[in-house]
Amino acid sequence: MSKKLFVGNIDWGTTQEELTALFSEYGAIEDCAILKDRETGRSRGFGFVTFTNDADGDNAVSKINGYELKGRALVVNEARPQEERKPKRY
C-alpha cells in the first residue's frame, strides 16, 4: 500500500528533482510533484510525495518534517483527501 505525503513551505526555487532526491533517501518513491500556478508557472510552495511503502512514508515524515531546505523548514505530514469544492459563482 502506498502513502501520500503533503510537503509544505517549499522554497520557490526548489526543483522536483531536488525534492525527489531528498525523499528517496528514505525509501522507494512512486511519484513526486511540486504544484505550480496555472497562469505564471511559478511554484505554489507545496507539493506531494508518494511512497510505495507505508513504513517508508512514516519514516520520512518523522525525519524530514522541520528539515531545513534552502533556508526554509519543510512541513511534512500525511496527505488528506481533497475536499470537494463548490463551483465559483460570479
C-alpha positions in Angstrom: 0.0 0.0 0.0 1.3 3.4 -0.9 1.4 6.5 1.4 1.0 10.1 0.0 2.6 12.9 1.9 1.9 16.6 1.8 5.1 18.8 1.7 4.7 22.4 2.5 6.8 25.5 2.9 8.9 24.6 -0.1 11.3 27.3 -1.4 10.1 28.6 -4.8 13.4 27.7 -6.4 13.4 24.1 -5.3 13.1 21.6 -8.2 11.1 18.4 -8.4 14.4 16.6 -8.8 15.8 18.1 -5.6 12.7 17.1 -3.7 12.8 13.6 -5.1 16.4 13.2 -4.2 15.8 14.3 -0.6 12.8 11.9 0.0 14.3 9.0 -1.9 16.9 8.6 0.9 14.0 7.2 3.0 12.5 4.7 0.5 11.1 4.0 -2.9 9.0 6.8 -4.4 6.1 6.3 -6.7 5.5 10.0 -7.5 6.8 13.4 -6.6 5.2 16.7 -7.7 5.5 20.4 -6.8 2.4 22.2 -7.7 2.6 25.2 -9.9 0.4 28.2 -10.6 -1.6 27.8 -13.8 -1.0 31.3 -15.0 2.6 32.1 -14.0 4.1 28.6 -13.9 5.7 29.5 -10.6 5.8 27.1 -7.7 3.0 27.4 -5.2 5.3 26.4 -2.4 3.9 22.9 -1.7 3.7 19.5 -3.3 3.1 15.8 -2.7 5.4 12.8 -2.5 4.0 9.2 -2.7 6.0 6.3 -1.2 5.4 2.8 -2.4 5.6 1.6 1.2 3.6 3.0 4.2 6.5 2.4 6.7 8.9 4.4 4.4 6.4 7.2 4.3 6.0 7.2 8.1 9.8 7.3 8.5 10.2 10.2 6.0 7.6 12.2 8.0 9.4 11.7 11.2 12.8 12.5 9.7 12.0 15.4 7.2 9.3 17.3 9.0 11.1 20.5 10.1 14.2 19.7 7.9 15.6 23.0 6.5 15.9 23.0 2.7 17.2 26.2 1.1 16.6 28.2 4.3 13.0 27.0 4.8 11.8 24.4 7.3 9.7 21.9 5.4 6.3 20.9 6.8 5.6 17.2 6.1 2.6 15.2 7.0 0.2 12.5 5.7 -1.9 14.0 2.9 -5.6 14.3 3.5 -8.2 13.5 0.8 -9.0 16.6 -1.3 -12.3 18.2 -0.2 -15.0 18.7 -2.7 -15.0 22.3 -3.9 -18.2 24.2 -4.7 -18.2 25.9 -8.1 -17.4 29.5 -8.1 -20.3 31.9 -8.6 -19.6 35.1 -10.4 
